[in-house]
């Protein structure tokens, strides 16, 4: 074997090593992307659960206030309206986070569709319809338009109270 042949073999081995490195790198990037997507979904679910569901579970008056507000926002006193506003707005802002993650390619379509549906069911409640104009004026135009378009294109979206009657307050309970 002469030096030219040895050099050619070395170049072939080097080229194969580069190709193998590139394949390995592409696999690692794909795995990192999948991990990032999974982490985004987990963060959306965990964040909402930690900020919202745990609070409602631990503080019964928060869950009751939210149920009262969804039933009839106008029946709340001014202090309750302010508290409900923040609870309701938190749900809308969660939708905004989902939209941003979806636009960045980190939230699967199923998760995005689930959140927009959930948010629309809240807006479709009697109290949600009463409070929506207040919240709507404080969020980004993009999120507002997406939610309004979704509701307009899906007029049969049930209200959260129809889906979860246990959340409906009776008039006599609201006093």
Secondary structure, 3 states (H helix, E strand, C coil): CCHHHHHHHHHHHHHHHHHHHHHHHHHHHHHHHHHHHHHHHHHHHHHHHHHHHHHHHHCHHHHHHHHHHHHCHHHCCHHHHHHHHHHHHHHHHHHHHHHHHHHCCCCCHHHHHHHHHHHHHHHCCHHHHHHHHHHHCCCCHHHHHHHHHHHHHCCCCCCHHHHCHHHCCCHHHHC
